Each structure stands twice: as C-alpha cells, then as structure tokens.
Amino acid sequence: MTLSITAKADLLTDILTKKLDAQALSSHEMDSILNPAPSLSAEDALLPQNRYSLDHDSAQKIFRHSFWANYVVKDHKKGEDIPVSDTLIREAEISPNGQYVVYGKGQNLFIYKVLFKTEVPITTDTKDIFNGMSDWLYEEEFGITRLFWFSPDSKQVAFVRLDEQSVPTFSWQVYAGRQYPDMKSLRYPKAGTANAQASVCIYDISTKGIRTIKLPELQDSYIPRLKWRSEDELIIERVNRDQTKIEIFSANPKSTVCTSLYTEASDRYFVDYELFDQWQWLTDGRMVILSEKGGWRQLYLYSAQGYEQKLLTPANIDITQVYGVDEKSGLVYYQAAPNPAERHLYAVNLKSGKISSLTSQAGTHALTFAKDMRTAIDCYQSVLTANQYTLYEVKADKLASPKLIKDNKDLEAAWAQTGLTGKQFICIPTERGDTLDAWVILPKELADIHSRSARKYPVVLMQYSGPASQRVLNTWRHRFGHYLAAQGYIVVNADPRGTDCRGRAWRNETYMNLGQKEAEDHLSVARFMQQLPCADSSKIAMIGWSYGGFQTIRTMCEQTAPLIKCGIAIAPVTDWTLYDTGYTERFMRRPQVNDKGYQAADLTQMANRLQGHLLLVHSTGDDNVHFQNTLLLSDALVKAGKQFDTQLYIDDNHSLLDKTNNEHLHRKILDFLKKNL
C-alpha cells in the first residue's frame, strides 16, 4: 500500500484520536432499553423517588477517574434545577427514596436534604482523612472513586474512612506558564512505606450519629468494597496488606458486631480482590461466589452461613464476569474465556450443574442483562467486526428473538478503505516447550508470517506484559500497530507468563519476581520472529508503556545476544520500591519480606547490561509512575557509560493525554524506528 504524506498524517491522526474505534452504546442507553421506566400515575410521578434525579456540569479532573463538579437536583415536577452545594463537590449520589444526596466536599462527607433544601455535614475531620471518598491509591489500584453506600431503606450511609496521616507525601514541580515552578503533592505510599488506615463507619440519617463497625483487629489492611444485603446487614470485604488473604464479613449496622462469612488465603499466590464484585446472593441467603482457589476462576455455591455446598463450573477455563442469577430458571449466567483471546456467554444450572454455551460466533461477547434476567443486549466484536449490539430474549439456556439495535458497518467500510491489514492470531513456541498467545499485523504485501518475500521487513514487538493483564484479544481495536504495519514493519504482540486467562498458576508465574520470566518469553518471541522468511533478523525493536516500558528495558538488559536492536520505554517503572503499595505489593509483597525480588527487578542495578539503542520517554507531571524513575535510570546509564536518547514532556500525566504531546510522541517513535532499524 502506498499512501501520500498527507494521507499518512491523516491516518495517524485518526488512529491516535480513536476515530477508527467503534461507537458504543452508553450504559444509560442500554439500561433504558432493558429496563424501561414503568408508566406512572400522576400521583406516583410526584413521589420523591420518581420526582428527583441528579445531574452535573463543569467537571474538573482530580485523579485518573474522579472529578469535582457542580451538581444539581432536577425537580421533574416543577421543571427546575436545584443546586446541591455552592461549591464544587464530588461523587454525589441520590438515595433510593430520592430524599437525600450524599457527596464529598473537601475530604468530608455531606448530606443534602432534598425536601428541605438543607446541607448537613456528616463528618468534620481535618485534612489527611478521607471520608467516603477514595484517595489516590484506592482510585488507581482498587478501581473505585466512591467509598460510601446508601442502605436499601435510605436511612443509613455506610462509608470507609481512610486515615492518611502517616502516609508519606510525594511532590513534583509544575513548570508551564510560571517564572518560578509551583509544587503539587499528594499522599503516595510507596512499596514498604506506611499505608492509610481503613475503618468502616455507619451514619444514621435520623440521629446524625456515626458508629464504627467492630472488625477483628488487623492494623494494616485494605477495605475496597462494601455491599448492603439489607438494611440490617452490611457485607464488608477486607484484604490484608500483602493481598494474600481476603476476608468477607457480615456486619450488623446497629450493633456494629461482625461475623466472618468467608476467608480465602494463599502462601503462594496473591488473592484477587475483584472476584468479590462478581458474587451473587440468592433470596434464601445462599451465595454464588467466584474464586480461583481451585486453580481457575470458578463458581461455587455456598450456604448463607458461609459453608461450601458444591463446585458449579469445571476447571481449565477462567470465568471473567458473572452477570446474575435467574432463580425462576435456576440458572447463573456468566462470561468465560474458552480460549484466552475470546469471551463467551454461558449458563450453569444450580441444581443439575448442566452448563450451556449461549454464544458461538468467534470473538468477544459482553452481555448487559435486564434486572429480571429475561432480556439482554450482547455487545459482540472481533478483529473483523466493529461493536455490534443485539437485543435478545433470554429463554433459559438460549438467546432468542434477536433484534439488531446498532452496528458499526459504516466504520467497517471506512476501515476497509484505509487498506490497512488486520490482526492474525498465532501461537509462538518457546524453548520450554509451551506456547505464547500472540497476534501479528503484517504489511499489506504479506499474506501470512510464512510468506516469502524479496524484501525483508523489520519487526516491532509491542507489549504491556503486566501481571494479570491481557493484550492478545479478539476485539475490534485499531491502534498504532496498524499504522506501523502500513509503514513496512511486521508488528507482533505476545502475552508472556503472568498474564490472564490461562489459569491461576500461569497468572502467578511472575509472582515475587517481576520482569525476568516475561523477558525470557519476549526473547523467545524475538528468536521466533528472526526465523521467519519475511523478517529481517537484524532489525527487531520493542515498545512498551508503563509496565511495558519496564519490560522493554528489562528485556534489553537480559539479552545475551543483540536480539533487540532498539527499544522505546514510555513512563517506565525502573525501581519497584518507587511505585505504590497497592499494585507493587500485590505481586511482590513488601520489600521487607522480598528484598531479593526487588533487587532483581531494579533496572538501575543492571544498567551496565543494557544492549541496544534505548529511547526513554517521560512526563515531569506523571503522578502515577513518577519522573523520578526515569531520572534515576538515566543517572545509572550515564555512570555505566551507556548512550541513550530521551524525550521529555512537562506537566502532562501518565497517559500523555495532551493531544499535542500524544501526537508528537508517536511521530518521535516513528523517527526513532526509522533511524535505528
């Protein structure tokens, strides 16, 4: 394929601005289709739970997902908007009965009484105490921005209180538009340092009193999730500091007494806190839980008292999401990975254990179910099919009466006009005798990886490689790799050991020793690519961002022969003692108990072993992987006499979301590859 300079520039911009990504149905659109609002009488429409709703504008970003905003209560009877507060607030949530709004202002919780238009503080702590709001760590590493929940009867609010007073502060300079740089800072616990202390509190709306739940003593722990089972029972998830033990408690919000409901621990693996999000409760109190204690993510049926009754799903397949239970049909609906690259819908019968497969079309099926579990929208996609939304009737163990809601055929047509090639899935053998799942994108002139060509093509290894992550997926996703293939590169991406959906043992292959086994696997990929008849064996590059940046450098330090000629590391972790507790200790435990593992993963200690040309990229304003990482590695490389290139950006974040910076970076990558390959 030959593109003009202008066409190439336009195509690059389209890829970087995600114009080649499929348009998605919003969760609100899907909910309105699956759970249409019932027809209300004039009298019912005036009830508080139906009359009021929340809206916001003027959002100002805090961390990766959280934001401050102006919130209003929309009064649908009077057709007016009522300001909730006279200042910016965050995480506003309206109660089930529509009478209250709870939100964060500063680091305290407030409640707005809709009927009386009054604001009352729930907590009055000074700084460094987060009440009901996630701090940086909980948001980044536990994927949650709000740590408060209304009881079903709207009379109580359960919230997590985070005391950060002992957490060290990290500061960095802000340069743009200032004669003298300003300073920004946040409480950032690095591996082995003090964490926030977490406790669970209950606010009683009628008495305005706060009670603290009496959890069994465990000084250093995380409380990432709470769930109300009823107004008389609060379920609490607690994870120990090393994330090797998960405890589920049942708490009485009035007496504050706790009882243990479930415990799972391991001395060999980390325990995944996210599996609790998939638990389902039956009306008789029994629980359908997701656990990987048997070596795979499997469903188990437990009694209301926390005793295992039976295993519901077989091994050798990882369940990735539990959609819900239809108790009338006795079926649990879930998503699983029959092979690592795909996702399909299944149902298991609670009584007989019979498992039914409800989707067959190769690719990824992500379902959204109605509340009654009788209808569902399937978002189907593959490397060949842009997101396609189909409404189904769910009839026991099959999907029926399909109705297409939205497809992206226009996008598929636009993609076809670019002339770009798609992904091909391959398995790459290793010297150990196993295989790695991978995809490859080839220049248009090549039919497959075994094609013979007079021209030998340079190879680019793109990867992320982080533990429990996955990049080799049968989804519609077009990124920079497609553009590189159009420029004459063979692009390959392999998921090494430690990645997802091949069982617990595979996920934990890199536990306590990040980087080494992944590097061995990427070098296996490089040797495999060298042998291809269409590849230039002397021209192989590697690219990675964040963990992928760490892995790029680690692989270049591990090679005994110059397999990787050049590498690009964007915002890399270079010393795991510099990264946060929540992520690092999940996979490495604390430095105090795994000093050997931390030393072995410290790139500054292996700078003298670097082989190949390296481009280091970082932004000075990265609040996630701090610029300190790149500075310390740069110093070590200088002292080791290693030449390398750098590209710096000021004040931008970890993702380099500034459009100018992002496009500049990708053009820099192109220039670096052309120069070195």
C-alpha positions in Angstrom: 0.0 0.0 0.0 1.3 3.4 -0.9 -0.1 6.4 1.0 0.7 10.0 0.3 2.4 12.0 3.1 -0.9 13.8 3.7 -2.9 10.6 3.8 -0.4 9.1 6.2 -0.6 12.1 8.5 -4.4 11.9 8.4 -4.4 8.2 9.1 -2.1 8.6 12.1 -4.3 11.3 13.5 -7.4 9.2 13.1 -5.8 6.3 14.9 -4.4 8.5 17.7 -7.8 10.2 18.2 -9.6 6.9 18.2 -11.7 7.8 15.1 -11.3 4.2 13.9 -12.8 2.8 17.1 -16.4 1.7 17.2 -19.1 3.9 18.6 -20.5 2.3 21.8 -24.0 2.3 23.3 -23.8 4.1 26.7 -24.8 2.2 29.9 -27.7 4.7 30.2 -29.0 3.8 26.7 -28.7 0.1 27.3 -30.5 0.4 30.7 -33.3 2.4 29.1 -33.8 -0.4 26.6 -33.6 -3.3 29.0 -35.4 -1.7 32.0 -37.9 0.8 30.5 -39.4 3.1 33.1 -42.9 2.0 34.0 -45.9 4.1 33.2 -46.6 6.1 36.4 -49.8 7.6 37.5 -49.8 11.3 38.1 -49.7 10.6 41.8 -46.8 8.2 41.6 -44.8 10.6 39.5 -44.8 13.0 42.3 -43.2 10.6 44.8 -39.7 11.7 45.8 -38.0 8.6 44.3 -39.5 9.4 40.9 -39.6 13.1 41.1 -35.9 13.9 41.6 -32.7 13.0 39.8 -29.1 14.2 39.7 -27.1 16.0 37.0 -23.7 17.8 36.9 -21.6 20.0 34.8 -18.3 21.9 34.9 -16.3 18.8 35.8 -12.7 19.4 36.9 -10.4 16.3 37.0 -8.9 15.1 40.3 -7.1 11.8 39.6 -7.5 9.3 36.7 -11.3 8.9 37.1 -12.5 11.2 39.8 -13.6 14.9 39.3 -15.1 17.9 41.1 -18.3 19.3 39.5 -21.4 21.4 40.0 -24.3 19.1 40.9 -28.0 19.9 40.7 -31.1 18.0 41.7 -33.6 18.1 38.9 -37.1 18.5 40.1 -39.2 16.9 37.3 -42.5 18.3 38.8 -41.5 21.9 38.9 -39.1 21.7 36.0 -36.3 23.4 37.9 -32.7 22.6 38.8 -31.8 22.9 42.5 -28.0 23.4 43.3 -26.8 20.8 45.7 -24.0 23.0 47.1 -22.5 26.4 46.5 -19.1 24.9 45.8 -17.7 22.1 43.6 -18.4 18.6 45.0 -17.6 15.0 44.1 -19.2 11.6 43.9 -22.8 12.9 44.5 -25.3 10.0 44.9 -29.0 10.3 45.4 -30.7 7.9 47.9 -33.0 5.1 46.8 -36.0 7.1 48.1 -34.9 10.3 46.3 -34.9 12.4 49.5 -31.2 12.7 50.1 -28.0 13.4 48.3 -24.6 12.4 49.8 -21.3 13.8 48.4 -17.8 14.7 49.2 -16.7 18.3 49.8 -13.0 18.7 50.6 -12.3 15.3 52.3 -15.6 15.2 54.3 -19.0 13.8 53.6 -22.1 16.0 53.4 -25.8 15.2 53.0 -28.3 17.4 51.2 -31.9 17.0 52.2 -33.9 17.5 49.0 -37.3 18.2 50.6 -35.9 20.9 52.9 -33.1 22.1 50.6 -30.6 22.0 53.5 -27.0 20.8 53.7 -25.6 19.0 56.8 -22.1 17.8 57.3 -21.7 14.1 58.1 -18.0 14.3 59.0 -15.9 17.2 60.1 -12.3 15.8 60.0 -9.3 17.9 59.2 -7.1 17.2 56.2 -5.5 13.8 55.6 -8.7 12.0 56.5 -10.7 10.7 53.5 -14.4 10.0 54.5 -16.3 8.1 51.9 -14.0 9.2 49.1 -11.2 7.3 47.5 -7.7 8.6 47.9 -5.2 8.3 45.0 -4.3 4.7 45.9 -7.8 3.3 46.2 -8.8 5.0 42.9 -5.8 3.9 41.0 -5.3 0.4 42.3 -8.7 -0.7 43.5 -10.7 0.9 40.7 -13.1 2.8 42.9 -13.8 6.5 43.3 -16.6 6.4 45.9 -16.4 4.7 49.2 -20.0 5.3 50.6 -23.2 3.4 50.1 -26.9 4.1 51.0 -28.8 1.4 52.8 -31.7 0.0 50.8 -34.2 1.9 53.0 -32.3 5.2 52.6 -31.9 5.6 56.4 -28.2 4.8 56.8 -25.0 5.5 54.9 -22.1 3.1 55.2 -18.6 4.6 54.4 -14.9 3.8 54.5 -12.8 6.2 56.5 -9.1 6.4 55.3 -6.6 8.0 57.7 -3.7 9.1 55.6 -1.8 11.0 58.3 1.1 8.5 58.3 1.4 8.2 54.5 4.4 9.9 53.0 3.9 12.8 50.6 5.3 12.9 47.1 5.8 16.3 45.5 6.7 17.4 41.9 7.1 20.7 40.1 4.7 22.4 37.7 6.6 24.4 35.1 4.3 25.7 32.3 3.4 29.4 32.4 5.4 30.1 35.6 8.6 32.1 36.2 9.1 30.0 39.3 7.7 26.5 39.3 4.8 25.6 41.6 4.7 22.5 43.6 2.0 19.8 43.6 1.8 17.0 46.1 -0.2 14.0 47.2 -0.1 11.3 49.8 1.5 8.4 47.9 2.5 5.2 49.7 5.5 3.6 48.0 6.2 -0.1 48.4 7.1 -0.9 52.0 6.0 2.5 53.4 3.0 3.4 55.6 -0.5 2.9 54.2 -3.7 4.7 55.0 -5.6 3.0 57.9 -9.1 2.0 56.9 -12.2 1.6 59.0 -15.9 1.2 58.3 -18.5 3.7 59.7 -22.3 3.9 59.6 -24.1 7.3 59.6 -27.6 7.2 60.9 -29.6 9.9 59.0 -32.3 10.4 61.6 -30.0 10.6 64.7 -27.0 12.2 62.8 -24.8 9.7 64.8 -21.8 7.8 63.5 -20.9 4.2 64.6 -17.7 2.3 63.8 -18.0 -1.3 62.8 -16.1 -3.6 65.2 -13.9 -5.5 62.7 -11.4 -8.1 64.1 -8.1 -6.4 64.7 -5.9 -6.2 61.6 -3.9 -2.9 61.6 -2.6 -2.9 58.1 -5.3 -3.8 55.5 -7.5 -2.5 52.7 -11.3 -2.3 52.6 -12.0 -1.8 48.9 -15.7 -2.8 48.9 -18.9 -2.7 51.0 -22.3 -4.1 50.0 -25.7 -3.8 51.7 -27.5 -7.1 51.8 -30.4 -5.5 53.6 -30.9 -2.5 55.9 -29.9 -5.0 58.7 -26.8 -6.5 57.1 -23.7 -4.9 55.6 -21.1 -7.1 53.8 -17.5 -6.0 54.2 -14.5 -7.0 52.1 -11.1 -6.7 53.7 -7.8 -7.6 52.2 -4.6 -7.9 54.1 -1.5 -5.7 53.3 0.2 -8.4 51.2 -3.1 -9.2 49.4 -2.6 -12.9 50.1 -5.8 -13.1 52.2 -9.4 -11.9 51.6 -12.0 -11.8 54.4 -15.7 -11.3 53.9 -17.6 -10.2 57.0 -21.3 -9.8 57.7 -21.9 -6.8 60.0 -24.9 -5.6 61.9 -25.1 -1.8 61.3 -26.9 -1.1 64.5 -24.9 -3.2 67.0 -21.7 -2.9 64.8 -20.9 -6.6 65.5 -19.2 -8.6 62.8 -19.1 -12.2 61.9 -16.8 -13.9 59.4 -18.6 -15.2 56.3 -15.8 -16.3 54.1 -12.0 -16.4 54.1 -9.5 -17.3 51.3 -5.8 -17.2 51.7 -2.6 -18.4 50.0 1.0 -18.6 50.8 2.0 -19.0 47.1 -0.2 -16.5 45.2 -2.0 -13.2 45.5 -5.7 -13.3 46.1 -7.8 -11.2 43.7 -10.0 -8.7 45.5 -12.0 -8.1 42.3 -13.6 -11.5 42.4 -15.9 -10.3 45.2 -17.5 -7.9 42.7 -19.0 -11.0 41.0 -20.6 -12.6 44.0 -24.4 -13.2 43.7 -26.8 -13.7 46.6 -30.0 -15.8 46.3 -33.2 -14.9 48.0 -32.7 -17.6 50.6 -29.3 -16.2 51.5 -27.1 -18.7 49.7 -24.2 -17.3 47.8 -22.8 -18.0 44.3 -19.1 -16.9 44.7 -16.3 -16.6 42.2 -12.9 -17.9 43.4 -9.7 -19.2 42.0 -8.8 -21.4 44.9 -9.1 -24.5 42.7 -6.6 -23.2 40.2 -9.0 -21.5 37.8 -11.7 -18.8 38.3 -14.7 -21.0 39.1 -18.2 -20.6 40.5 -19.1 -22.3 43.8 -22.4 -22.5 45.7 -22.2 -21.6 49.4 -24.7 -21.7 52.2 -26.0 -18.5 53.8 -23.7 -19.3 56.7 -20.6 -19.5 54.5 -20.2 -23.2 54.0 -19.2 -24.6 50.6 -22.0 -26.7 49.1 -20.7 -27.5 45.6 -18.5 -26.5 42.7 -20.6 -25.3 39.8 -18.1 -24.9 36.9 -15.2 -27.0 35.7 -11.5 -26.2 35.8 -9.4 -25.3 32.7 -11.5 -22.3 31.9 -11.4 -18.9 33.6 -14.7 -17.1 34.3 -14.3 -13.3 33.6 -17.7 -11.9 34.7 -20.8 -13.1 36.5 -23.9 -11.4 35.1 -26.5 -12.6 37.6 -28.9 -15.4 38.6 -32.4 -16.1 37.3 -33.8 -18.0 40.2 -37.0 -19.0 38.3 -35.0 -21.0 35.9 -32.3 -21.8 38.4 -29.5 -20.5 36.1 -26.4 -18.5 36.7 -25.3 -16.5 33.6 -21.6 -15.7 33.2 -18.9 -14.8 30.8 -15.8 -17.0 30.4 -12.7 -17.5 28.2 -12.8 -20.8 26.4 -9.5 -19.7 25.0 -7.5 -16.7 26.3 -8.4 -14.4 23.3 -12.2 -14.9 23.4 -15.1 -14.2 25.7 -18.4 -16.1 25.5 -21.7 -16.4 27.4 -22.5 -19.5 29.5 -25.3 -20.6 31.9 -25.0 -23.2 34.7 -27.9 -24.9 36.3 -27.7 -24.5 40.1 -29.4 -27.9 40.7 -28.1 -30.2 38.0 -24.8 -28.5 37.2 -25.5 -28.6 33.5 -23.5 -26.0 31.6 -24.9 -24.4 28.4 -22.9 -22.3 25.9 -25.1 -19.5 24.6 -22.8 -17.8 22.1 -20.7 -19.3 19.3 -19.5 -16.6 17.0 -15.7 -16.2 17.3 -14.8 -13.0 19.2 -15.8 -11.2 22.3 -19.4 -11.2 23.7 -20.1 -8.8 26.6 -23.7 -9.0 27.9 -25.8 -6.5 29.7 -28.9 -8.1 31.4 -32.2 -6.6 32.4 -33.0 -6.6 36.1 -35.4 -9.6 35.6 -32.7 -11.5 33.6 -35.2 -12.1 30.8 -33.7 -9.8 28.2 -30.1 -8.9 27.4 -28.0 -6.9 25.0 -25.0 -8.6 23.5 -22.1 -6.3 22.5 -20.3 -8.5 20.0 -17.0 -7.6 18.4 -14.0 -9.3 16.8 -11.0 -8.2 14.8 -13.3 -8.3 11.7 -16.5 -6.9 13.3 -16.9 -3.5 14.9 -19.1 -3.4 18.1 -22.5 -4.8 17.2 -25.4 -4.5 19.7 -28.2 -7.1 19.6 -31.2 -7.3 21.9 -32.2 -10.9 22.8 -34.8 -12.6 24.8 -33.2 -14.9 27.3 -35.1 -18.2 27.3 -33.4 -20.4 29.9 -30.3 -21.7 28.3 -30.5 -20.0 24.9 -30.7 -16.5 23.4 -33.8 -16.0 21.2 -35.6 -13.4 19.0 -32.5 -11.3 18.1 -33.1 -7.6 17.3 -30.2 -5.6 16.0 -30.0 -2.3 17.9 -26.8 -0.8 16.5 -23.9 -1.9 14.3 -20.9 0.0 13.0 -20.9 -1.1 9.4 -20.0 2.4 8.3 -16.9 2.2 10.4 -16.0 -1.2 9.0 -16.4 0.3 5.5 -14.2 3.3 6.4 -11.6 0.9 7.8 -11.6 -1.2 4.7 -10.9 1.9 2.6 -7.7 2.6 4.5 -6.2 -0.5 3.1 -4.7 -1.4 6.4 -4.3 -5.1 7.3 -5.9 -6.7 10.3 -4.5 -8.9 13.1 -3.8 -12.5 12.7 -3.7 -14.8 15.8 -0.7 -17.1 16.2 0.9 -19.3 18.9 4.6 -18.8 19.4 6.6 -21.8 20.7 9.2 -21.3 23.5 12.3 -23.2 24.3 10.4 -24.6 27.3 8.0 -26.5 25.0 4.9 -24.4 25.8 3.4 -21.6 23.6 2.6 -17.9 23.9 -0.6 -16.4 22.6 0.1 -13.6 20.1 -1.2 -11.5 17.3 0.7 -10.2 14.3 -0.1 -7.4 11.9 1.7 -7.7 8.6 2.5 -5.2 5.8 -0.1 -5.5 3.0 2.3 -7.3 0.8 2.5 -10.4 3.1 -0.3 -12.9 3.3 0.9 -14.6 6.5 4.0 -14.9 8.6 5.4 -17.7 6.4 5.3 -15.6 3.3 8.5 -15.4 1.3 9.5 -12.0 0.0 12.4 -10.5 -1.7 12.2 -7.7 0.8 13.0 -8.4 4.5 10.8 -6.5 6.9 11.9 -5.1 10.3 10.0 -6.3 13.3 8.4 -4.3 16.2 7.4 -6.1 19.4 4.6 -4.2 21.1 3.7 -5.4 24.6 2.4 -4.4 28.1 3.1 -7.7 30.0 1.8 -6.6 33.4 0.6 -9.4 35.8 -3.0 -10.5 35.2 -3.2 -8.2 32.1 -4.0 -9.2 28.5 -3.3 -7.7 25.1 -4.0 -10.6 22.8 -7.8 -10.4 22.4 -10.2 -10.9 19.6 -11.7 -7.5 19.7 -12.2 -4.5 17.3 -9.4 -2.2 18.3 -7.2 -0.3 15.9 -4.1 1.4 17.3 -0.6 2.4 16.4 0.5 -1.1 15.4 -1.7 -1.0 12.3 -0.1 2.3 11.3 3.4 0.8 11.8 2.4 -2.2 9.6 1.4 0.3 6.9 4.9 1.8 7.1 6.5 -1.6 6.4 7.0 -3.1 9.8 5.9 -6.6 11.0 4.2 -5.9 14.3 3.8 -8.6 16.9 2.3 -8.6 20.4 2.6 -11.7 22.7 1.2 -12.2 26.2 4.1 -13.6 28.3 3.8 -15.7 31.5 2.0 -13.8 34.3 -0.8 -12.6 32.0 -4.5 -13.5 32.2 -7.0 -16.3 31.3 -4.7 -19.3 31.4 -5.3 -20.3 35.0 -4.0 -19.2 38.4 -0.6 -20.9 38.1 0.2 -19.1 34.8 -1.1 -15.8 36.3 1.3 -16.2 39.2 4.4 -17.4 37.3 6.0 -14.0 37.9 4.9 -13.6 41.5 7.6 -12.2 43.7 10.0 -11.8 40.8 8.6 -9.3 38.2 10.3 -9.0 34.9 12.6 -11.9 34.5 10.3 -14.6 33.0 8.5 -12.0 30.9 11.9 -11.0 29.4 12.7 -14.7 28.7 9.4 -15.0 26.8 9.9 -11.8 24.8 13.3 -13.0 23.8 11.7 -16.3 22.7 9.3 -14.2 20.6 12.3 -12.3 19.1 14.1 -15.5 18.2 10.9 -16.9 16.6 10.4 -13.8 14.5 14.1 -13.9 13.4 13.4 -17.3 11.7 10.5 -16.1 9.6 11.4 -15.9 5.9 9.9 -12.4 5.6 11.6 -10.9 8.6 14.9 -9.0 8.8 16.6 -10.9 11.7 18.9 -8.0 12.4 16.2 -5.4 12.8 13.9 -6.0 15.8 12.6 -3.3 18.1 10.5 -3.4 21.3 8.0 -0.8 22.6 6.2 -0.6 25.9 4.4 1.9 28.2 4.3 1.9 32.0 4.8 -1.8 33.0 5.5 -2.3 29.3 8.3 0.3 29.5 9.8 -1.5 32.5 9.6 -4.8 30.5 11.2 -3.3 27.4 14.3 -2.2 29.4 14.4 -5.4 31.3 14.4 -7.5 28.1 17.2 -5.3 26.6 19.2 -6.0 29.8 18.6 -9.7 29.8 19.6 -10.4 26.2 23.0 -12.2 25.9 23.0 -11.6 22.1 21.7 -8.4 20.4 18.3 -9.7 19.5 16.5 -6.4 20.3 18.3 -3.7 18.3 16.4 -0.8 19.8 13.7 -0.2 22.4 11.3 2.5 23.4 10.2 2.8 27.1 7.5 5.2 27.9 6.9 6.2 31.5 8.6 3.1 32.9 8.9 1.8 36.4 12.7 1.4 36.9 12.8 0.5 40.6 9.7 -1.1 42.2 10.4 0.5 45.6 9.4 3.7 43.9 5.9 2.5 42.9 2.8 2.3 45.1 1.9 -0.2 47.7 -1.4 -1.4 46.3 -0.1 -2.6 43.0 3.5 -3.5 43.7 2.9 -5.5 46.9 0.0 -7.4 45.3 2.6 -9.1 43.0 5.9 -8.6 45.0 4.8 -8.4 48.7 6.7 -5.8 50.7 10.4 -5.1 50.2 10.9 -6.0 53.9 10.0 -9.7 53.1 11.1 -9.9 49.5 14.3 -7.8 49.2 15.8 -10.3 46.8 12.9 -9.9 44.4 13.1 -6.1 44.5 16.8 -6.1 44.0 16.5 -8.5 41.0 13.9 -6.2 39.4 15.8 -2.9 39.9 16.8 -1.7 36.4 19.2 0.9 37.9 21.3 -2.1 39.2 21.5 -3.7 35.7 22.2 -0.5 33.6 25.6 -1.8 32.6 23.9 -4.8 31.0 21.8 -2.7 28.6 22.2 -3.8 24.9 20.7 -1.8 22.0 19.6 1.7 21.4 17.1 3.0 24.1 14.6 5.9 23.9 13.4 6.9 27.4 10.1 8.9 27.4 8.5 10.5 30.5 6.5 13.5 31.6 7.5 15.5 34.6 3.9 15.7 35.8 3.3 11.9 36.0 1.5 11.3 39.3 1.4 7.6 38.7 4.9 6.4 37.7 6.9 9.3 38.9 9.5 11.1 36.7 12.0 10.1 39.4 12.1 6.6 37.8 13.5 7.9 34.6 15.9 10.3 36.3 17.5 7.6 38.4 17.8 5.1 35.5 19.3 7.9 33.4 21.9 8.5 36.1 22.7 4.8 36.3 23.0 4.6 32.5 25.4 7.6 32.4 27.5 6.1 35.1 27.6 2.8 33.2 28.8 4.6 30.1 25.7 3.8 28.1 24.4 6.2 25.4 20.6 6.6 25.1 18.0 9.0 23.9 15.4 10.8 25.9 12.1 12.6 25.1 10.6 14.7 27.9 7.2 16.3 28.3 6.3 18.8 31.0 3.3 18.8 33.4 1.4 16.1 31.5 0.1 12.9 33.2 1.0 9.2 32.9 -1.2 8.7 29.8 0.2 11.8 28.0 -3.4 12.8 27.2 -2.5 16.2 25.8 -3.2 15.9 22.1 -0.1 17.7 21.0 2.1 15.6 23.3 0.5 12.4 22.2 0.9 13.0 18.5 4.4 14.3 19.0 5.3 11.1 20.9 4.1 8.8 18.1 6.0 10.8 15.5 9.0 10.6 17.7 8.6 6.8 17.8 8.4 6.7 14.0 11.6 8.7 13.7 13.4 6.6 16.2 12.5 3.4 14.5 13.5 4.7 11.1 16.8 5.8 12.4 17.7 2.6 14.3 16.1 0.0 12.1 
